[in-house]
Amino acid sequence: MRYLSLLLIALLITSCNEDKSTKTLKPGTYRAVLEVQDNEELPFIFEVGSMSNIKIFNAEEIIETDEIEYRNDSVFIKAPVFEGYIAAKFEGNNLKGEFIKESLDRIVPFTAEFENNKRFNVNTKSAKDVTGVWETVFSKDIVEDEYIAKGIFTQKGDKVRGTFRTTTGDYRYLEGVMDGDTMKLSTFDGAHAFLFTAKVSDSTMEGQFYSGNHWKEPFVAKRNAEYELPSANSLTFLKEGYDTLAFTFPDENGNKVSLEDERFKGKVVVVQIMGTWCPNCLDESKYYTKYYDTNKTKDFEIVALAFEYAKTEQKAFNSIKRLRDKLNINYPILLAQYRTSDKAKAQEKLPMLNHVLSYPTSIFIDKTGKVRKIHTGFNGPATGEKYTQFKAEFEGFVAELLAE
């Protein structure tokens, strides 16, 4: 896969030596398609406002990017923050190429059709309505892979929007259709490319979840308006005999940083376990950045521990800098691990935890240095009311710790 990625880039770069004028994206709407397993198409819509500005649409989410490079008959499009990028050649006003994540050696075939704004084609009038709450199980009865989720959807006509919440986060902004009795939902944010398809009855659904072209798993769901997931505050905890957190990791300047540093003494501290490659971590970092800038003078600190899959330390720090610059993050981001984002390896770096179950995870530390709460995962803006509840809970608990 790595070889194919390098070969593609080499082929595109050679076009620079050809005597032809540079092509640019024509302003307008494009229907993009990523080819996943089972000959399924994962579509998303993007809009070109100018040759240097693109908007990607996922339900209520709008992702703007200005990281666009042209090389004669080719274009390279990079979404903000994340490593993945699209490399494609022009075919008239259309595009054909790949979505590439180099550190993971992943390549997904990509095409885009100009002047097409239909995410999914609807062949049959909607026969079902999925509006409501769905008790969901992914990889049911598959040992070690099974996990639970809560599907939350709204449907108007044949248009469907919503998300799946899990115990560790959510699948962000999903958008799609009900085609007869088949639900189709997708999202693309430059990090993850998700497709969900399911056959729906009045009270059940059964389908497949595709992530890029490297992963798929089945899921089943049933209507249950009262269904709730376990508390995110009970999943990760300190092992017996521990009441504090301890670590020493480098920042981008090579300085070793720990909770024993003067900066953190006598303050309420939130330790954010995260990765620059993680969309839920991005959502959380946006919220934490705004909160920190408003409250950093109140004996309050945030420190992030980045677990990166970048293959070199320098690439990992480059990703951290890119995230910091894009979001204007003023709290420290330390490099806890690179070459892998494996959660078992992450737990080895923080042996006082029972496990690292999710990116992100937030650890709340009081002014005496004791761990008071650990919140696993993050319910982002796509979850609506749950996101509002998270913010209220976060701000209320920090206020309590500050008042002690």
Secondary structure, DSSP 4 states (H G I P E B T S, - for coil): -HHHHHHHHHHHHHGGGSS-PPP-PPSEEEEEEEE-GGG-EEEEEEEEEETTEEEEEETTEEEEE-EEEEETTEEEEE-SSSS-EEEEEEETTEEEEEEEEGGGTEEEEEEEEET---SS---S-------EEEEEEESTT-TTT-EEEEEEEEEETTEEEEEEEETTEE---EEEEEETTEEEEEEE-SS-EEEEEEEE-SSEEEEEEEETTTEEEEEEEEE-TT--PPPTTSSS-BPTT--B---EEE-TTS-EEETTSGGGTTSEEEEEEE-TT-HHHHHHHHHHHHHHHHHTTSSEEEEEEEE---SSHHHHHHHHHHHHHHHT--S-EEEEE-S---HHHHHHHSTTBS---SSSEEEEE-TTSBEEEEEES---GGGTHHHHHHHHHHHHHHHHHHH-
